[in-house]
Each structure stands twice: as structure tokens, then as C-alpha cells.
Amino acid sequence: MTALIDTSVLVAAIYADEIHHEACSDLLDQPGLAFYSHGVNEAFSTLTGGRQSIRMSPDTAMSLLEGDYLPGLRLVTLPLNRQIAALREAEKRGVRGGAVFDYMHLVAARHIKAPKLYTLNLSHFRAFHRNGDPEIVSPEPIR
């Protein structure tokens, strides 16, 4: 079955100095992974100067994403009606502000019936995870 990864896993797999690089890179070597299409924007933002100290050029970031990483992932898109339904459900799950970006990865995982969602941000996802959602897991054991 297909598991979905979030942007934190993709960025860590790309960025060799990231503490979780090896575990995330090993995970991305496995077949059958999916990625929510909006995460491409999040990855580009992070790799080119987001909140972390990563500062790749836009060309380098796109070359890595387009040439090395995205071809091995199943990109998941959500129909507009599914996005609207998820946003209407957000308040019941306590989703506000920037948490919506993580939440939409979970919605995408539910959409494809993924049994697992891999992330480095376990606490973010567990805050709005509900019974019946995909299991939220880290690419490596929690220390």
C-alpha cells in the first residue's frame, strides 16, 4: 500500500546536513510513496530560504526536486470539493493558521487511503489526528 510523506521528510532527504537525512533518504528509496502536490511549494520555499538555514538557489532546488525526487513519488492532488470539505472540518480538529498546511497532507493521505503518513513533525499531526486517520509515523525511531 502507498504511504504518504510530508514536506519535512522530503526536505530532510534532499538536504545532507539535516539531522534526519539518512533515515529520510532511506525511506525515499522505498517504492510506493506518495506526496501531496502542494508540498512541492513548501519544499521549494524551505530549500531556497525558508525558516531553516538552507539557502539553495531556486535553480538548484528545482533541479533536485524535478530531476531526483519527484519522479519517484506519486503526486496526490485534491479536488476542490475535497479541499473545501477539509477546511470546513478544520475547526472541529483544532486546525488554525499555518497548521492547515500539515493538515492538508493528512487530508491527502486519507484521500488515497494511505495507511501511514511519514513526518518529522509528529506533534503537529497528532494535534489534529483522529480515529480512522492514517497512522502518523517518523521515518526513524523516536529517541
N, CA and C atoms as an extended XYZ file, in Angstrom:
429
Properties=species:S:1:pos:R:3:atomname:S:1:resname:S:1:resid:I:1 pbc="F F F"
N         0.834       -1.196        0.000 N   MET     1
C         0.000        0.000        0.000 CA  MET     1
C         0.871        1.249        0.000 C   MET     1
N         0.341        2.300       -0.519 N   THR     2
C         1.046        3.571       -0.615 CA  THR     2
C         1.022        4.302        0.719 C   THR     2
N         2.165        4.785        1.140 N   ALA     3
C         2.260        5.677        2.297 CA  ALA     3
C         2.551        7.072        1.765 C   ALA     3
N         2.144        8.090        2.508 N   LEU     4
C         2.384        9.468        2.095 CA  LEU     4
C         3.472       10.065        2.980 C   LEU     4
N         4.356       10.854        2.382 N   ILE     5
C         5.356       11.603        3.150 CA  ILE     5
C         4.957       13.071        3.140 C   ILE     5
N         5.348       13.794        4.180 N   ASP     6
C         5.104       15.235        4.171 CA  ASP     6
C         6.379       15.961        3.758 C   ASP     6
N         6.314       17.268        3.716 N   THR     7
C         7.425       18.087        3.233 CA  THR     7
C         8.664       17.962        4.111 C   THR     7
N         8.489       17.794        5.409 N   SER     8
C         9.657       17.685        6.294 CA  SER     8
C        10.529       16.494        5.916 C   SER     8
N         9.914       15.406        5.516 N   VAL     9
C        10.650       14.203        5.117 CA  VAL     9
C        11.368       14.434        3.792 C   VAL     9
N        10.688       15.045        2.836 N   LEU    10
C        11.305       15.308        1.536 CA  LEU    10
C        12.506       16.241        1.684 C   LEU    10
N        12.346       17.316        2.426 N   VAL    11
C        13.440       18.279        2.606 CA  VAL    11
C        14.624       17.618        3.310 C   VAL    11
N        14.365       16.827        4.334 N   ALA    12
C        15.457       16.151        5.044 CA  ALA    12
C        16.176       15.155        4.140 C   ALA    12
N        15.455       14.517        3.247 N   ALA    13
C        16.089       13.589        2.302 CA  ALA    13
C        16.996       14.336        1.330 C   ALA    13
N        16.608       15.527        0.954 N   ILE    14
C        17.380       16.324       -0.009 CA  ILE    14
C        18.595       16.968        0.647 C   ILE    14
N        18.429       17.495        1.841 N   TYR    15
C        19.456       18.318        2.487 CA  TYR    15
C        20.367       17.449        3.356 C   TYR    15
N        21.579       17.206        2.888 N   ALA    16
C        22.508       16.268        3.538 CA  ALA    16
C        22.892       16.668        4.957 C   ALA    16
N        22.846       17.950        5.301 N   ASP    17
C        23.212       18.394        6.646 CA  ASP    17
C        22.071       18.272        7.650 C   ASP    17
N        20.906       17.866        7.202 N   GLU    18
C        19.755       17.709        8.092 CA  GLU    18
C        19.999       16.491        8.984 C   GLU    18
N        19.670       16.592       10.258 N   ILE    19
C        19.944       15.515       11.214 CA  ILE    19
C        19.248       14.200       10.841 C   ILE    19
N        18.109       14.270       10.199 N   HIS    20
C        17.344       13.075        9.824 CA  HIS    20
C        17.572       12.666        8.370 C   HIS    20
N        18.605       13.222        7.753 N   HIS    21
C        18.838       12.986        6.322 CA  HIS    21
C        18.906       11.499        5.969 C   HIS    21
N        19.704       10.750        6.681 N   GLU    22
C        19.901        9.345        6.319 CA  GLU    22
C        18.598        8.550        6.389 C   GLU    22
N        17.854        8.708        7.468 N   ALA    23
C        16.598        7.970        7.620 CA  ALA    23
C        15.592        8.367        6.542 C   ALA    23
N        15.518        9.656        6.241 N   CYS    24
C        14.562       10.127        5.230 CA  CYS    24
C        14.992        9.710        3.830 C   CYS    24
N        16.281        9.764        3.571 N   SER    25
C        16.798        9.336        2.276 CA  SER    25
C        16.542        7.846        2.070 C   SER    25
N        16.775        7.046        3.117 N   ASP    26
C        16.495        5.608        3.035 CA  ASP    26
C        15.015        5.355        2.773 C   ASP    26
N        14.156        6.109        3.439 N   LEU    27
C        12.717        5.953        3.222 CA  LEU    27
C        12.356        6.261        1.776 C   LEU    27
N        12.910        7.327        1.226 N   LEU    28
C        12.583        7.697       -0.151 CA  LEU    28
C        13.125        6.708       -1.181 C   LEU    28
N        14.030        5.846       -0.771 N   ASP    29
C        14.499        4.784       -1.661 CA  ASP    29
C        13.477        3.657       -1.787 C   ASP    29
N        12.480        3.653       -0.906 N   GLN    30
C        11.454        2.612       -0.932 CA  GLN    30
C        10.391        2.945       -1.980 C   GLN    30
N         9.853        1.934       -2.646 N   PRO    31
C         8.790        2.190       -3.625 CA  PRO    31
C         7.453        2.459       -2.935 C   PRO    31
N         6.539        3.047       -3.670 N   GLY    32
C         5.171        3.193       -3.195 CA  GLY    32
C         4.909        4.371       -2.287 C   GLY    32
N         5.668        5.441       -2.423 N   LEU    33
C         5.424        6.624       -1.600 CA  LEU    33
C         4.676        7.683       -2.394 C   LEU    33
N         3.825        8.406       -1.691 N   ALA    34
C         3.056        9.486       -2.306 CA  ALA    34
C         3.401       10.798       -1.611 C   ALA    34
N         3.072       11.895       -2.297 N   PHE    35
C         3.377       13.235       -1.793 CA  PHE    35
C         2.281       14.179       -2.265 C   PHE    35
N         1.746       14.962       -1.342 N   TYR    36
C         0.707       15.940       -1.677 CA  TYR    36
C         1.322       17.037       -2.535 C   TYR    36
N         0.711       17.343       -3.647 N   SER    37
C         1.302       18.245       -4.640 CA  SER    37
C         1.631       19.635       -4.087 C   SER    37
N         0.842       20.145       -3.151 N   HIS    38
C         1.144       21.465       -2.587 CA  HIS    38
C         2.483       21.459       -1.850 C   HIS    38
N         2.914       20.298       -1.416 N   GLY    39
C         4.188       20.180       -0.725 CA  GLY    39
C         5.376       20.562       -1.585 C   GLY    39
N         5.214       20.522       -2.903 N   VAL    40
C         6.290       20.970       -3.792 CA  VAL    40
C         6.590       22.441       -3.505 C   VAL    40
N         5.557       23.241       -3.317 N   ASN    41
C         5.738       24.661       -2.986 CA  ASN    41
C         6.412       24.827       -1.627 C   ASN    41
N         5.976       24.031       -0.656 N   GLU    42
C         6.577       24.099        0.681 CA  GLU    42
C         8.054       23.718        0.632 C   GLU    42
N         8.378       22.660       -0.106 N   ALA    43
C         9.772       22.218       -0.221 CA  ALA    43
C        10.621       23.297       -0.892 C   ALA    43
N        10.112       23.865       -1.970 N   PHE    44
C        10.837       24.929       -2.666 CA  PHE    44
C        11.101       26.096       -1.718 C   PHE    44
N        10.098       26.493       -0.961 N   SER    45
C        10.239       27.595       -0.008 CA  SER    45
C        11.309       27.292        1.036 C   SER    45
N        11.269       26.108        1.598 N   THR    46
C        12.236       25.734        2.627 CA  THR    46
C        13.645       25.642        2.061 C   THR    46
N        13.782       25.013        0.905 N   LEU    47
C        15.112       24.817        0.316 CA  LEU    47
C        15.756       26.119       -0.144 C   LEU    47
N        14.954       27.103       -0.504 N   THR    48
C        15.507       28.352       -1.038 CA  THR    48
C        15.567       29.475       -0.008 C   THR    48
N        15.282       29.165        1.243 N   GLY    49
C        15.429       30.199        2.259 CA  GLY    49
C        14.253       30.332        3.176 C   GLY    49
N        13.606       29.245        3.462 N   GLY    50
C        12.511       29.264        4.420 CA  GLY    50
C        13.049       29.474        5.821 C   GLY    50
N        12.347       28.968        6.807 N   ARG    51
C        12.712       29.201        8.204 CA  ARG    51
C        14.002       28.496        8.610 C   ARG    51
N        14.360       27.436        7.940 N   GLN    52
C        15.604       26.746        8.276 CA  GLN    52
C        16.774       27.489        7.650 C   GLN    52
N        17.972       27.043        7.939 N   SER    53
C        19.162       27.741        7.441 CA  SER    53
C        19.570       27.294        6.039 C   SER    53
N        18.702       26.616        5.351 N   ILE    54
C        19.001       26.140        4.000 CA  ILE    54
C        18.866       27.311        3.025 C   ILE    54
N        19.842       27.475        2.142 N   ARG    55
C        19.793       28.576        1.169 CA  ARG    55
C        20.273       28.108       -0.200 C   ARG    55
N        19.515       27.242       -0.833 N   MET    56
C        19.851       26.819       -2.196 CA  MET    56
C        19.348       27.858       -3.179 C   MET    56
N        19.952       27.885       -4.338 N   SER    57
C        19.404       28.741       -5.388 CA  SER    57
C        18.107       28.100       -5.879 C   SER    57
N        17.177       28.892       -6.389 N   PRO    58
C        15.948       28.325       -6.936 CA  PRO    58
C        16.219       27.287       -8.032 C   PRO    58
N        17.214       27.533       -8.879 N   ASP    59
C        17.536       26.569       -9.938 CA  ASP    59
C        18.011       25.236       -9.364 C   ASP    59
N        18.861       25.297       -8.348 N   THR    60
C        19.354       24.067       -7.727 CA  THR    60
C        18.211       23.304       -7.071 C   THR    60
N        17.372       24.017       -6.332 N   ALA    61
C        16.235       23.372       -5.668 CA  ALA    61
C        15.336       22.684       -6.684 C   ALA    61
N        15.030       23.370       -7.764 N   MET    62
C        14.149       22.777       -8.776 CA  MET    62
C        14.818       21.616       -9.500 C   MET    62
N        16.108       21.712       -9.743 N   SER    63
C        16.818       20.598      -10.384 CA  SER    63
C        16.755       19.348       -9.514 C   SER    63
N        16.965       19.524       -8.219 N   LEU    64
C        16.896       18.386       -7.303 CA  LEU    64
C        15.483       17.822       -7.217 C   LEU    64
N        14.513       18.704       -7.022 N   LEU    65
C        13.131       18.243       -6.916 CA  LEU    65
C        12.677       17.552       -8.196 C   LEU    65
N        12.846       18.247       -9.296 N   GLU    66
C        12.338       17.772      -10.582 CA  GLU    66
C        13.113       16.568      -11.122 C   GLU    66
N        14.417       16.575      -10.914 N   GLY    67
C        15.231       15.522      -11.505 CA  GLY    67
C        15.433       14.302      -10.636 C   GLY    67
N        15.556       14.514       -9.322 N   ASP    68
C        15.955       13.415       -8.450 CA  ASP    68
C        14.859       12.882       -7.528 C   ASP    68
N        13.919       13.702       -7.139 N   TYR    69
C        12.995       13.285       -6.085 CA  TYR    69
C        11.546       13.108       -6.534 C   TYR    69
N        10.986       14.087       -7.203 N   LEU    70
C         9.573       13.995       -7.574 CA  LEU    70
C         9.256       12.835       -8.512 C   LEU    70
N        10.149       12.468       -9.438 N   PRO    71
C         9.810       11.345      -10.323 CA  PRO    71
C         9.552       10.029       -9.582 C   PRO    71
N        10.128        9.860       -8.403 N   GLY    72
C         9.934        8.625       -7.650 CA  GLY    72
C         8.728        8.633       -6.733 C   GLY    72
N         7.997        9.735       -6.710 N   LEU    73
C         6.836        9.867       -5.831 CA  LEU    73
C         5.548        9.940       -6.641 C   LEU    73
N         4.496        9.394       -6.078 N   ARG    74
C         3.166        9.566       -6.673 CA  ARG    74
C         2.618       10.894       -6.147 C   ARG    74
N         2.417       11.860       -7.045 N   LEU    75
C         1.892       13.157       -6.612 CA  LEU    75
C         0.380       13.075       -6.461 C   LEU    75
N        -0.095       13.534       -5.323 N   VAL    76
C        -1.517       13.489       -4.999 CA  VAL    76
C        -2.085       14.892       -5.092 C   VAL    76
N        -3.154       15.044       -5.842 N   THR    77
C        -3.893       16.306       -5.880 CA  THR    77
C        -5.262       16.076       -5.253 C   THR    77
N        -5.811       17.126       -4.705 N   LEU    78
C        -7.136       17.048       -4.095 CA  LEU    78
C        -8.116       17.870       -4.914 C   LEU    78
N        -9.253       17.288       -5.252 N   PRO    79
C       -10.280       18.077       -5.934 CA  PRO    79
C       -10.740       19.225       -5.027 C   PRO    79
N       -11.180       20.303       -5.637 N   LEU    80
C       -11.589       21.481       -4.875 CA  LEU    80
C       -12.645       21.141       -3.833 C   LEU    80
N       -13.614       20.308       -4.171 N   ASN    81
C       -14.663       19.986       -3.196 CA  ASN    81
C       -14.095       19.258       -1.981 C   ASN    81
N       -13.043       18.467       -2.167 N   ARG    82
C       -12.396       17.765       -1.056 CA  ARG    82
C       -11.627       18.764       -0.182 C   ARG    82
N       -10.986       19.744       -0.812 N   GLN    83
C       -10.266       20.775       -0.060 CA  GLN    83
C       -11.232       21.608        0.773 C   GLN    83
N       -12.335       21.998        0.160 N   ILE    84
C       -13.334       22.804        0.874 CA  ILE    84
C       -13.907       22.026        2.046 C   ILE    84
N       -14.233       20.759        1.837 N   ALA    85
C       -14.768       19.930        2.924 CA  ALA    85
C       -13.756       19.824        4.068 C   ALA    85
N       -12.489       19.662        3.729 N   ALA    86
C       -11.443       19.562        4.753 CA  ALA    86
C       -11.314       20.869        5.530 C   ALA    86
N       -11.363       21.988        4.834 N   LEU    87
C       -11.250       23.281        5.512 CA  LEU    87
C       -12.461       23.547        6.393 C   LEU    87
N       -13.617       23.071        5.991 N   ARG    88
C       -14.808       23.208        6.841 CA  ARG    88
C       -14.691       22.338        8.098 C   ARG    88
N       -13.977       21.242        8.003 N   GLU    89
C       -13.768       20.341        9.135 CA  GLU    89
C       -12.639       20.825       10.059 C   GLU    89
N       -11.857       21.769        9.599 N   ALA    90
C       -10.654       22.206       10.316 CA  ALA    90
C       -10.942       22.639       11.751 C   ALA    90
N       -11.991       23.413       11.964 N   GLU    91
C       -12.272       23.908       13.312 CA  GLU    91
C       -12.525       22.763       14.284 C   GLU    91
N       -13.233       21.731       13.834 N   LYS    92
C       -13.514       20.585       14.702 CA  LYS    92
C       -12.232       19.874       15.118 C   LYS    92
N       -11.211       19.981       14.295 N   ARG    93
C        -9.938       19.319       14.578 CA  ARG    93
C        -8.932       20.261       15.238 C   ARG    93
N        -9.313       21.498       15.454 N   GLY    94
C        -8.411       22.454       16.085 CA  GLY    94
C        -7.333       22.988       15.159 C   GLY    94
N        -7.607       22.959       13.864 N   VAL    95
C        -6.626       23.415       12.876 CA  VAL    95
C        -6.833       24.901       12.622 C   VAL    95
N        -5.761       25.674       12.814 N   ARG    96
C        -5.786       27.124       12.578 CA  ARG    96
C        -4.473       27.551       11.952 C   ARG    96
N        -4.502       28.672       11.273 N   GLY    97
C        -3.279       29.278       10.742 CA  GLY    97
C        -2.444       28.322        9.914 C   GLY    97
N        -1.131       28.354       10.162 N   GLY    98
C        -0.192       27.561        9.381 CA  GLY    98
C        -0.345       26.058        9.537 C   GLY    98
N        -1.048       25.608       10.578 N   ALA    99
C        -1.275       24.166       10.754 CA  ALA    99
C        -2.062       23.577        9.587 C   ALA    99
N        -2.735       24.437        8.833 N   VAL   100
C        -3.517       23.949        7.701 CA  VAL   100
C        -2.634       23.241        6.675 C   VAL   100
N        -1.380       23.652        6.558 N   PHE   101
C        -0.503       23.036        5.566 CA  PHE   101
C        -0.186       21.591        5.946 C   PHE   101
N         0.080       21.332        7.223 N   ASP   102
C         0.263       19.950        7.674 CA  ASP   102
C        -1.050       19.181        7.552 C   ASP   102
N        -2.116       19.801        7.976 N   TYR   103
C        -3.430       19.153        7.930 CA  TYR   103
C        -3.778       18.688        6.516 C   TYR   103
N        -3.459       19.480        5.518 N   MET   104
C        -3.805       19.093        4.145 CA  MET   104
C        -2.986       17.893        3.670 C   MET   104
N        -1.784       17.703        4.212 N   HIS   105
C        -1.047       16.466        3.919 CA  HIS   105
C        -1.827       15.269        4.478 C   HIS   105
N        -2.378       15.419        5.669 N   LEU   106
C        -3.186       14.355        6.258 CA  LEU   106
C        -4.432       14.099        5.418 C   LEU   106
N        -5.070       15.157        4.965 N   VAL   107
C        -6.254       15.015        4.111 CA  VAL   107
C        -5.891       14.267        2.828 C   VAL   107
N        -4.739       14.600        2.245 N   ALA   108
C        -4.287       13.910        1.030 CA  ALA   108
C        -4.028       12.432        1.316 C   ALA   108
N        -3.441       12.133        2.463 N   ALA   109
C        -3.200       10.733        2.836 CA  ALA   109
C        -4.520        9.985        2.998 C   ALA   109
N        -5.497       10.624        3.619 N   ARG   110
C        -6.829        9.999        3.745 CA  ARG   110
C        -7.447        9.789        2.377 C   ARG   110
N        -7.280       10.765        1.496 N   HIS   111
C        -7.870       10.726        0.151 CA  HIS   111
C        -7.411        9.489       -0.625 C   HIS   111
N        -6.140        9.127       -0.478 N   ILE   112
C        -5.627        7.961       -1.208 CA  ILE   112
C        -5.661        6.696       -0.346 C   ILE   112
N        -6.245        6.819        0.840 N   LYS   113
C        -6.358        5.698        1.766 CA  LYS   113
C        -4.995        5.123        2.161 C   LYS   113
N        -4.047        6.022        2.365 N   ALA   114
C        -2.710        5.610        2.809 CA  ALA   114
C        -2.790        5.126        4.256 C   ALA   114
N        -2.174        4.010        4.570 N   PRO   115
C        -2.211        3.537        5.953 CA  PRO   115
C        -1.295        4.339        6.879 C   PRO   115
N        -0.262        4.996        6.291 N   LYS   116
C         0.701        5.749        7.093 CA  LYS   116
C         1.024        7.086        6.448 C   LYS   116
N         1.318        8.061        7.305 N   LEU   117
C         1.842        9.348        6.875 CA  LEU   117
C         3.160        9.541        7.619 C   LEU   117
N         4.245        9.669        6.868 N   TYR   118
C         5.566        9.882        7.458 CA  TYR   118
C         5.846       11.373        7.586 C   TYR   118
N         6.335       11.767        8.772 N   THR   119
C         6.662       13.164        9.044 CA  THR   119
C         7.746       13.245       10.112 C   THR   119
N         8.454       14.352       10.137 N   LEU   120
C         9.373       14.642       11.239 CA  LEU   120
C         8.687       15.514       12.285 C   LEU   120
N         7.461       15.914       12.012 N   ASN   121
C         6.697       16.808       12.888 CA  ASN   121
C         5.543       16.050       13.544 C   ASN   121
N         5.870       15.014       14.287 N   LEU   122
C         4.840       14.157       14.873 CA  LEU   122
C         3.830       14.935       15.704 C   LEU   122
N         4.299       15.842       16.545 N   SER   123
C         3.378       16.560       17.435 CA  SER   123
C         2.402       17.440       16.658 C   SER   123
N         2.841       18.002       15.536 N   HIS   124
C         1.939       18.827       14.723 CA  HIS   124
C         0.747       17.989       14.269 C   HIS   124
N         1.038       16.811       13.742 N   PHE   125
C        -0.012       15.964       13.186 CA  PHE   125
C        -0.865       15.315       14.267 C   PHE   125
N        -0.244       14.938       15.355 N   ARG   126
C        -1.011       14.291       16.427 CA  ARG   126
C        -2.014       15.246       17.052 C   ARG   126
N        -1.773       16.537       16.938 N   ALA   127
C        -2.698       17.526       17.499 CA  ALA   127
C        -4.059       17.476       16.818 C   ALA   127
N        -4.103       17.110       15.546 N   PHE   128
C        -5.399       17.077       14.849 CA  PHE   128
C        -5.737       15.704       14.271 C   PHE   128
N        -4.973       14.698       14.631 N   HIS   129
C        -5.226       13.327       14.185 CA  HIS   129
C        -6.476       12.789       14.880 C   HIS   129
N        -7.265       12.034       14.151 N   ARG   130
C        -8.476       11.429       14.707 CA  ARG   130
C        -8.511        9.945       14.366 C   ARG   130
N        -9.339        9.218       15.092 N   ASN   131
C        -9.557        7.805       14.829 CA  ASN   131
C        -9.910        7.598       13.357 C   ASN   131
N        -9.307        6.625       12.727 N   GLY   132
C        -9.582        6.353       11.321 CA  GLY   132
C        -8.635        7.043       10.359 C   GLY   132
N        -7.855        8.015       10.847 N   ASP   133
C        -6.853        8.674       10.002 CA  ASP   133
C        -5.660        7.740        9.826 C   ASP   133
N        -4.835        7.992        8.812 N   PRO   134
C        -3.610        7.205        8.669 CA  PRO   134
C        -2.733        7.329        9.918 C   PRO   134
N        -1.967        6.297       10.183 N   GLU   135
C        -1.032        6.328       11.305 CA  GLU   135
C         0.046        7.377       11.030 C   GLU   135
N         0.364        8.181       12.023 N   ILE   136
C         1.392        9.217       11.895 CA  ILE   136
C         2.688        8.637       12.450 C   ILE   136
N         3.710        8.545       11.596 N   VAL   137
C         4.958        7.903       12.000 CA  VAL   137
C         6.164        8.712       11.542 C   VAL   137
N         7.265        8.499       12.246 N   SER   138
C         8.538        9.111       11.890 CA  SER   138
C         9.322        8.126       11.030 C   SER   138
N        10.170        8.632       10.132 N   PRO   139
C        10.978        7.725        9.331 CA  PRO   139
C        12.000        6.941       10.151 C   PRO   139
N        12.194        7.313       11.403 N   GLU   140
C        13.138        6.596       12.262 CA  GLU   140
C        12.556        6.527       13.662 C   GLU   140
N        13.055        5.603       14.469 N   PRO   141
C        12.527        5.501       15.834 CA  PRO   141
C        12.747        6.798       16.613 C   PRO   141
N        11.798        7.128       17.463 N   ILE   142
C        11.917        8.302       18.334 CA  ILE   142
C        12.960        7.987       19.406 C   ILE   142
N        13.853        8.921       19.641 N   ARG   143
C        14.918        8.694       20.640 CA  ARG   143
C        14.536        9.268       21.970 C   ARG   143
